[in-house]
């Protein structure tokens, strides 16, 4: 029996049955268009046999599209009502036993997943999108690629290059794990309720080799946070608190890493930040 997808009428009926009222405040915009969820699965290059983790499956529209591609899904859902109902919805739409595993939990607290998924696919609300992505990339090194649908502002920032207007701390931290790209736009009309912001698809591939160990990552991220705490501030001032305690001490470390103390945080690449972190730690950590 082939897997079938949810239609708009069924999504609204499920929401009414479960007393789920989508709210813009929580970013609960359900996708009601089959072509859109299939597009996400296609862009994510989901193939038969893939093990996929989906964060926030909601009523299951994207979940079923992933399962339709003959992949297995581990779905992490914080809403108990939705987590409890999803297996029944999947079964009714032709999903084979064992293809779907539901984890009823807060994604930001999950540190273990059944099945060791290698692909991340999700429709993430604005307020948790970046923390969830960074959390999963940190804790699940088997995730080697993924595509997420996020608000355009978030996606553009994640994929932004150094020096661009929207480049920020999330851009640098995401780049620690590998390259990111904008992978398509999504019409507002495919959501229920219709949001008042644009959405995009953003994809990543994990770098073949890690940039360094956990100690180096934490040190790098601390320097990134300091550098972007006050935009347009020279690095020797912005990073003084984490690089020696003074602008003079920070300047010495920055210069030893080949970075001008007068540069600004938004002009540096992840490679620059890693070199600074290595210099601050007394050598190459990676």
Secondary structure, 3 states (H helix, E strand, C coil): CCCCCCCHHHHHHHHHHCCCCCCCCCCCCEECCHHHHHHHHHHCCCCCCCEEEEECCCCCHHHHHHHHCCCEEEEEECCHHHHHHHHHHHHHCCCCCCCEEEEECCHHHCCCCCCCCCEEEEECCCCCHHHHHHHHHHHCCCCCEEEEEEEHHHHHHHCCCCCCCCCCHHHHHHHHHEEEEEEEEECHHHEECCCCCCEEEEEEEECCCCCCCHHHHHHHHHHHHHHHHCCCCEHHHHCCCCCCCCHHHHHHHHHHCCCCCCCEHHHCCHHHHHHHHHHHCCCCCC
